[in-house]
Amino acid sequence: MDIPQQLISPDSLTTFGGISVAVVAITNSLKNALGSNPPWVAWILAMVICVLGAVFNKPKPDAIGYVIALVNGCIVYCSAFGMNSLGAATSTKVGTFAGAAPGMSGKGTRVGRPFFENWL
């Protein structure tokens, strides 16, 4: 078995876990970079990724294939939402700085803009 040379590859992005991680990473990166946290960004991103997966699938899906892609987008969004909620819960524990791991001093941590923050 070969060791992967990158975190996300076309093969891993086509898995449920890969798509969910991509939605969390892109949504939180945009939120952190732009300082805005609209709750619908993650949902749209999950839908777009799943529909694009259906579009580039061989053979081309029929109408029910696109409906399944939309349902998959909702499932990916729910998974990404759960992953983000877990990250937000652990980054705001009592006694830790937002976004800092327990036991770290938190110096230099931007408390006002943690990477994991509730999407709602």
DOZA-124516 format. One line per 3 residues: number of its first residue (from 1); their letters; for each residue z, y, x of N, C-alpha, C, O, CB. Coordinates in Angstrom, 2 decimals, decimal comma. Glycine has a CB too. Example, Ala and Ser with C-alpha at 12.3 -4.5 7.8 and 13.67 -1.06 7.14 Angstrom:
# DOZA-124516
1> AS> 7,80/-5,69/13,19/7,80/-4,50/12,30/7,80/-3,30/13,20/8,46/-3,32/14,24/9,05/-4,47/11,31 ~ 7,08/-2,25/12,85/7,14/-1,06/13,67/7,87/0,03/12,90/8,04/1,14/13,41/5,72/-0,60/14,08
***
This chain:
# DOZA-124516
1> MDI> 0,00/-1,18/0,84/0,00/0,00/0,00/0,00/1,24/0,88/0,79/1,35/1,82/1,21/0,00/-0,95 ~ -0,88/2,16/0,59/-0,98/3,40/1,35/0,03/4,42/0,85/0,32/4,50/-0,34/-2,40/3,97/1,27 ~ 0,54/5,21/1,77/1,45/6,29/1,42/0,63/7,46/0,91/-0,35/7,84/1,56/2,34/6,71/2,64
4> PQQ> 1,00/8,06/-0,24/0,23/9,19/-0,77/0,26/10,37/0,20/1,29/10,65/0,82/0,77/9,62/-2,15 ~ -0,84/11,05/0,32/-0,94/12,20/1,22/-0,72/13,53/0,51/-0,66/14,57/1,15/-2,30/12,21/1,89 ~ -0,59/13,50/-0,81/-0,36/14,71/-1,58/0,53/14,39/-2,78/0,61/13,25/-3,22/-1,69/15,32/-2,04
7> LIS> 1,19/15,42/-3,30/2,09/15,21/-4,43/1,33/14,90/-5,71/1,66/13,95/-6,42/2,96/16,43/-4,62 ~ 0,34/15,70/-6,00/-0,47/15,51/-7,21/-1,90/15,19/-6,78/-2,49/15,92/-5,99/-0,42/16,78/-8,13 ~ -2,42/14,13/-7,30/-3,80/13,74/-7,04/-4,49/13,53/-8,38/-3,82/13,49/-9,42/-3,88/12,44/-6,15
10> PDS> -5,80/13,39/-8,38/-6,47/13,11/-9,66/-5,94/11,84/-10,33/-5,86/11,77/-11,55/-7,96/12,97/-9,45 ~ -5,57/10,85/-9,52/-5,04/9,61/-10,10/-3,67/9,83/-10,73/-3,40/9,33/-11,82/-4,95/8,52/-9,04 ~ -2,80/10,58/-10,05/-1,45/10,79/-10,59/-1,45/11,79/-11,74/-0,60/11,72/-12,63/-0,51/11,27/-9,49
13> LTT> -2,41/12,71/-11,73/-2,48/13,70/-12,82/-2,94/13,08/-14,12/-2,76/13,67/-15,19/-3,41/14,83/-12,43 ~ -3,53/11,92/-14,06/-3,97/11,26/-15,29/-2,90/10,35/-15,87/-3,16/9,64/-16,84/-5,24/10,46/-15,02 ~ -1,70/10,37/-15,30/-0,60/9,58/-15,85/0,29/10,49/-16,69/0,27/11,72/-16,55/0,21/8,89/-14,73
16> FGG> 1,07/9,87/-17,56/1,97/10,62/-18,42/2,97/11,44/-17,60/3,19/12,62/-17,88/2,72/9,68/-19,36 ~ 3,56/10,82/-16,59/4,53/11,52/-15,75/3,89/12,65/-14,96/4,48/13,72/-14,81/5,19/10,55/-14,81 ~ 2,70/12,41/-14,44/2,01/13,44/-13,66/1,67/14,67/-14,48/1,85/15,80/-14,02/0,74/12,88/-13,06
19> ISV> 1,18/14,45/-15,69/0,85/15,58/-16,57/2,13/16,33/-16,96/2,13/17,56/-16,97/0,12/15,08/-17,84 ~ 3,20/15,61/-17,26/4,46/16,26/-17,65/5,02/17,11/-16,52/5,47/18,23/-16,75/5,49/15,20/-18,07 ~ 5,00/16,57/-15,31/5,49/17,33/-14,15/4,61/18,55/-13,91/5,12/19,63/-13,59/5,53/16,44/-12,89
22> AVV> 3,30/18,40/-14,06/2,39/19,54/-13,87/2,68/20,64/-14,89/2,66/21,82/-14,54/0,93/19,08/-13,99 ~ 2,93/20,28/-16,13/3,24/21,28/-17,17/4,53/22,04/-16,82/4,59/23,26/-16,93/3,37/20,60/-18,56 ~ 5,56/21,30/-16,40/6,83/21,95/-16,03/6,62/22,86/-14,83/7,07/24,01/-14,83/7,92/20,90/-15,72
25> AIT> 5,94/22,38/-13,80/5,76/23,15/-12,58/4,93/24,41/-12,82/5,29/25,50/-12,35/5,10/22,29/-11,50 ~ 3,83/24,28/-13,53/2,97/25,44/-13,76/3,66/26,45/-14,68/3,62/27,65/-14,41/1,63/24,99/-14,38 ~ 4,28/25,97/-15,75/4,96/26,89/-16,68/6,08/27,65/-15,99/6,19/28,86/-16,12/5,51/26,11/-17,88
28> NSL> 6,93/26,93/-15,24/8,05/27,60/-14,58/7,58/28,50/-13,44/8,20/29,53/-13,19/9,03/26,57/-14,05 ~ 6,51/28,13/-12,76/5,97/28,99/-11,71/5,42/30,29/-12,29/5,68/31,37/-11,76/4,88/28,26/-10,93 ~ 4,67/30,17/-13,39/4,16/31,39/-14,05/5,30/32,26/-14,56/5,27/33,48/-14,42/3,23/31,02/-15,21
31> KNA> 6,32/31,62/-15,15/7,47/32,36/-15,66/8,18/33,10/-14,52/8,55/34,26/-14,67/8,45/31,41/-16,37 ~ 8,36/32,42/-13,42/9,07/33,01/-12,30/8,25/34,11/-11,63/8,81/35,13/-11,23/9,43/31,93/-11,28 ~ 6,95/33,92/-11,52/6,09/34,90/-10,87/5,87/36,14/-11,73/5,85/37,26/-11,22/4,76/34,28/-10,53
34> LGS> 5,71/35,94/-13,03/5,38/37,06/-13,92/6,60/37,67/-14,60/6,52/38,76/-15,15/4,41/36,60/-14,96 ~ 7,74/36,96/-14,56/8,95/37,47/-15,19/8,92/37,39/-16,71/9,76/38,00/-17,37/9,17/38,89/-14,78 ~ 7,97/36,66/-17,26/7,85/36,51/-18,71/8,07/35,04/-19,05/7,71/34,16/-18,28/6,46/37,00/-19,22
37> NPP> 8,67/34,79/-20,21/8,98/33,42/-20,58/8,58/33,12/-22,03/9,43/32,76/-22,83/10,45/33,16/-20,39 ~ 7,28/33,26/-22,37/6,89/32,91/-23,74/6,96/31,40/-23,95/6,49/30,65/-23,10/5,48/33,43/-24,05 ~ 7,53/30,94/-25,06/7,73/29,51/-25,27/6,45/28,73/-25,53/6,46/27,50/-25,43/8,67/29,30/-26,41
40> WVA> 5,36/29,38/-25,85/4,14/28,69/-26,22/3,26/28,35/-25,02/2,30/27,58/-25,18/3,36/29,53/-27,18 ~ 3,55/28,88/-23,84/2,70/28,63/-22,66/2,68/27,14/-22,32/1,61/26,58/-22,07/3,21/29,43/-21,45 ~ 3,83/26,50/-22,31/3,89/25,08/-21,97/3,15/24,24/-23,00/2,48/23,27/-22,64/5,36/24,61/-21,86
43> WIL> 3,26/24,58/-24,27/2,58/23,83/-25,32/1,06/23,93/-25,15/0,35/22,92/-25,22/3,01/24,34/-26,71 ~ 0,56/25,14/-24,94/-0,89/25,33/-24,76/-1,37/24,60/-23,51/-2,42/23,96/-23,53/-1,24/26,84/-24,66 ~ -0,61/24,69/-22,44/-0,98/24,01/-21,20/-1,05/22,51/-21,40/-2,00/21,87/-20,94/0,00/24,35/-20,10
46> AMV> -0,08/21,92/-22,08/-0,09/20,48/-22,34/-1,31/20,10/-23,18/-1,96/19,10/-22,90/1,21/20,05/-23,06 ~ -1,61/20,90/-24,19/-2,77/20,62/-25,04/-4,08/20,70/-24,25/-4,94/19,84/-24,38/-2,82/21,59/-26,21 ~ -4,22/21,74/-23,44/-5,45/21,93/-22,67/-5,66/20,77/-21,70/-6,77/20,24/-21,59/-5,41/23,27/-21,90
49> ICV> -4,61/20,38/-20,99/-4,74/19,28/-20,03/-5,14/17,98/-20,74/-6,02/17,26/-20,26/-3,42/19,08/-19,25 ~ -4,51/17,68/-21,86/-4,84/16,44/-22,58/-6,24/16,47/-23,19/-6,94/15,46/-23,15/-3,81/16,19/-23,67 ~ -6,65/17,59/-23,73/-8,00/17,69/-24,31/-9,05/17,63/-23,20/-10,09/17,01/-23,37/-8,15/18,99/-25,13
52> LGA> -8,78/18,29/-22,06/-9,72/18,21/-20,93/-9,83/16,78/-20,42/-10,90/16,34/-20,01/-9,29/19,15/-19,79 ~ -8,72/16,06/-20,44/-8,77/14,65/-20,06/-9,67/13,86/-20,99/-10,39/12,96/-20,54/-7,37/14,06/-20,07 ~ -9,64/14,19/-22,27/-10,51/13,50/-23,23/-11,97/13,92/-23,03/-12,87/13,09/-23,14/-10,07/13,80/-24,67
55> VFN> -12,20/15,19/-22,74/-13,57/15,68/-22,56/-14,25/15,01/-21,37/-15,42/14,64/-21,44/-13,57/17,20/-22,36 ~ -13,50/14,85/-20,27/-14,08/14,27/-19,07/-13,98/12,75/-19,02/-14,34/12,14/-18,01/-13,42/14,86/-17,86 ~ -13,49/12,14/-20,09/-13,38/10,70/-20,16/-14,76/10,09/-20,40/-15,58/10,67/-21,11/-12,40/10,28/-21,27
58> KPK> -15,00/8,95/-19,81/-16,26/8,23/-20,03/-15,94/6,97/-20,79/-15,04/6,25/-20,36/-16,98/7,91/-18,68 ~ -16,56/6,63/-21,86/-17,53/7,41/-22,63/-16,84/8,53/-23,41/-15,62/8,53/-23,58/-18,30/6,49/-23,58 ~ -17,63/9,45/-23,88/-17,09/10,58/-24,63/-16,38/10,09/-25,89/-16,89/9,23/-26,60/-18,22/11,58/-25,00
61> PDA> -15,19/10,66/-26,17/-14,46/10,21/-27,36/-15,09/10,75/-28,64/-15,80/11,76/-28,63/-13,00/10,65/-27,28 ~ -14,81/10,07/-29,73/-15,25/10,56/-31,04/-14,14/11,47/-31,58/-13,22/11,84/-30,85/-15,55/9,37/-32,03 ~ -14,22/11,84/-32,84/-13,26/12,77/-33,43/-11,83/12,24/-33,34/-10,91/13,01/-33,07/-13,62/13,04/-34,90
64> IGY> -11,64/10,96/-33,57/-10,29/10,40/-33,50/-9,75/10,44/-32,07/-8,55/10,54/-31,86/-10,28/8,94/-34,04 ~ -10,65/10,37/-31,08/-10,24/10,48/-29,69/-9,66/11,85/-29,38/-8,70/11,96/-28,61/-11,42/10,21/-28,77 ~ -10,23/12,89/-29,97/-9,70/14,24/-29,77/-8,38/14,44/-30,52/-7,49/15,15/-30,04/-10,72/15,30/-30,23
67> VIA> -8,25/13,82/-31,68/-6,98/13,88/-32,40/-5,89/13,20/-31,59/-4,76/13,70/-31,50/-7,10/13,22/-33,80 ~ -6,22/12,07/-30,99/-5,25/11,37/-30,14/-4,90/12,23/-28,93/-3,75/12,25/-28,51/-5,82/10,01/-29,68 ~ -5,87/12,93/-28,37/-5,59/13,82/-27,24/-4,62/14,93/-27,65/-3,75/15,32/-26,87/-6,91/14,43/-26,71
70> LVN> -4,77/15,45/-28,87/-3,84/16,49/-29,34/-2,44/15,93/-29,56/-1,45/16,59/-29,26/-4,36/17,11/-30,64 ~ -2,36/14,72/-30,08/-1,05/14,07/-30,25/-0,43/13,81/-28,88/0,77/14,02/-28,69/-1,19/12,73/-31,05 ~ -1,24/13,35/-27,93/-0,75/13,16/-26,57/-0,25/14,48/-25,97/0,74/14,50/-25,23/-1,84/12,56/-25,68
73> GCI> -0,94/15,58/-26,27/-0,50/16,89/-25,80/0,88/17,25/-26,33/1,70/17,81/-25,62/-1,51/17,96/-26,20 ~ 1,12/16,92/-27,60/2,45/17,16/-28,17/3,52/16,30/-27,50/4,63/16,76/-27,25/2,44/16,89/-29,67 ~ 3,17/15,06/-27,21/4,12/14,17/-26,53/4,40/14,66/-25,12/5,55/14,64/-24,67/3,59/12,72/-26,50
76> VYC> 3,36/15,09/-24,41/3,55/15,63/-23,06/4,41/16,89/-23,11/5,29/17,07/-22,26/2,17/15,96/-22,40 ~ 4,18/17,76/-24,10/5,00/18,96/-24,23/6,47/18,59/-24,45/7,35/19,18/-23,84/4,49/19,83/-25,38 ~ 6,73/17,63/-25,33/8,11/17,21/-25,59/8,76/16,66/-24,32/9,93/16,93/-24,06/8,16/16,16/-26,70
79> SAF> 8,02/15,89/-23,55/8,54/15,36/-22,30/8,83/16,48/-21,30/9,88/16,50/-20,68/7,56/14,34/-21,69 ~ 7,88/17,40/-21,16/8,06/18,53/-20,24/9,23/19,40/-20,68/9,99/19,90/-19,85/6,77/19,36/-20,15 ~ 9,37/19,59/-21,98/10,48/20,38/-22,52/11,82/19,72/-22,15/12,76/20,40/-21,75/10,35/20,53/-24,05
82> GMN> 11,87/18,40/-22,30/13,09/17,68/-21,94/13,39/17,77/-20,45/14,54/17,96/-20,05/12,98/16,23/-22,35 ~ 12,36/17,62/-19,62/12,55/17,73/-18,17/13,08/19,12/-17,81/13,99/19,26/-16,99/11,23/17,45/-17,42 ~ 12,49/20,14/-18,41/12,92/21,50/-18,13/14,34/21,75/-18,64/15,12/22,43/-17,97/11,95/22,50/-18,75
85> SLG> 14,68/21,21/-19,80/16,03/21,39/-20,34/17,07/20,75/-19,44/18,14/21,32/-19,23/16,13/20,79/-21,75 ~ 16,76/19,57/-18,89/17,67/18,94/-17,94/17,83/19,80/-16,68/18,94/19,97/-16,18/17,16/17,54/-17,56 ~ 16,73/20,33/-16,18/16,80/21,20/-15,01/17,59/22,46/-15,28/18,37/22,90/-14,44/15,41/21,57/-14,54
88> AAT> 17,40/23,04/-16,46/18,14/24,26/-16,82/19,62/23,97/-16,97/20,46/24,77/-16,57/17,60/24,87/-18,12 ~ 19,96/22,82/-17,55/21,37/22,46/-17,74/22,07/22,25/-16,41/23,22/22,65/-16,24/21,49/21,20/-18,60 ~ 21,39/21,63/-15,45/22,03/21,39/-14,16/22,06/22,62/-13,28/22,92/22,72/-12,41/21,32/20,28/-13,44
91> STK> 21,14/23,56/-13,49/21,12/24,75/-12,64/22,09/25,83/-13,12/22,31/26,81/-12,41/19,72/25,32/-12,57 ~ 22,66/25,67/-14,30/23,59/26,68/-14,80/24,97/26,10/-15,03/25,73/26,61/-15,86/23,06/27,28/-16,09 ~ 25,32/25,02/-14,31/26,66/24,44/-14,42/27,71/25,45/-13,97/27,44/26,30/-13,11/26,76/23,13/-13,60
94> VGT> 28,88/25,35/-14,53/29,98/26,23/-14,14/30,30/25,99/-12,68/30,44/24,85/-12,23/31,23/25,99/-15,03 ~ 30,42/27,08/-11,93/30,77/26,99/-10,52/29,58/26,96/-9,59/29,77/26,94/-8,37/31,57/25,78/-10,30 ~ 28,37/26,97/-10,12/27,20/27,02/-9,26/26,38/28,24/-9,61/26,45/28,75/-10,73/26,35/25,73/-9,38
97> FAG> 25,62/28,71/-8,67/24,71/29,81/-8,91/23,47/29,26/-9,60/23,10/28,11/-9,40/24,34/30,54/-7,59 ~ 22,84/30,09/-10,42/21,66/29,64/-11,15/20,58/29,21/-10,18/20,15/30,00/-9,34/21,14/30,76/-12,08 ~ 20,15/27,99/-10,29/19,09/27,48/-9,45/19,57/26,89/-8,15/18,77/26,27/-7,44/18,13/28,56/-9,16
100> AAP> 20,85/27,04/-7,80/21,37/26,49/-6,55/21,98/25,12/-6,81/22,56/24,87/-7,87/22,42/27,44/-5,92 ~ 21,85/24,25/-5,84/22,44/22,93/-5,96/23,95/23,04/-5,81/24,42/23,91/-5,09/21,85/21,95/-4,91 ~ 24,71/22,17/-6,48/26,17/22,21/-6,33/26,57/22,07/-4,86/26,01/21,25/-4,14/26,81/21,09/-7,17
103> GMS> 27,51/22,87/-4,45/27,98/22,83/-3,06/27,28/23,81/-2,16/27,73/24,03/-1,03/27,81/21,47/-2,52 ~ 26,19/24,42/-2,61/25,49/25,40/-1,79/26,10/26,77/-2,03/26,67/27,04/-3,09/23,97/25,42/-2,10 ~ 25,99/27,63/-1,04/26,60/28,95/-1,15/25,86/29,83/-2,14/26,46/30,70/-2,77/26,64/29,63/0,20
106> GKG> 24,57/29,62/-2,27/23,79/30,42/-3,20/23,36/31,75/-2,63/22,79/32,58/-3,35/24,58/30,65/-4,44 ~ 23,61/31,99/-1,34/23,20/33,25/-0,73/21,69/33,34/-0,75/20,99/32,39/-0,40/23,73/33,37/0,71 ~ 21,20/34,46/-1,17/19,77/34,68/-1,24/19,14/34,14/-2,52/17,93/34,27/-2,73/19,11/34,05/-0,07
109> TRV> 19,94/33,54/-3,37/19,42/33,01/-4,63/19,29/34,14/-5,63/20,21/34,94/-5,81/20,33/31,88/-5,18 ~ 18,14/34,20/-6,28/17,94/35,22/-7,31/18,58/34,72/-8,60/17,98/33,95/-9,34/16,42/35,54/-7,52 ~ 19,78/35,17/-8,85/20,53/34,68/-10,01/19,85/35,09/-11,31/19,92/34,36/-12,29/21,97/35,22/-9,98
112> GRP> 19,19/36,23/-11,33/18,56/36,71/-12,55/17,30/35,96/-12,94/16,87/36,05/-14,08/18,23/38,14/-12,41 ~ 16,70/35,21/-12,00/15,44/34,51/-12,28/15,48/33,10/-11,71/14,80/32,81/-10,73/14,25/35,28/-11,69 ~ 16,28/32,22/-12,31/16,28/30,83/-11,82/14,96/30,16/-12,15/14,27/30,57/-13,09/17,46/30,04/-12,44
115> FFE> 14,61/29,13/-11,39/13,35/28,43/-11,64/13,39/27,68/-12,97/12,44/27,72/-13,74/13,04/27,47/-10,49 ~ 14,51/27,00/-13,23/14,65/26,30/-14,50/15,44/27,19/-15,45/16,57/27,58/-15,15/15,35/24,93/-14,31 ~ 14,85/27,49/-16,59/15,47/28,31/-17,61/14,99/27,79/-18,95/13,85/27,35/-19,06/15,14/29,84/-17,42
118> NWL> 15,83/27,83/-19,95/15,46/27,32/-21,27/14,20/28,01/-21,76/14,09/29,23/-21,69/16,61/27,51/-22,28 ~ 13,23/27,23/-22,27/11,97/27,78/-22,74/12,08/28,46/-24,09/11,22/29,26/-24,45/10,95/26,70/-22,81 ~ 13,12/28,18/-24,84/13,25/28,77/-26,17/14,18/29,93/-26,18/14,40/30,54/-27,23/13,72/27,74/-27,16
***
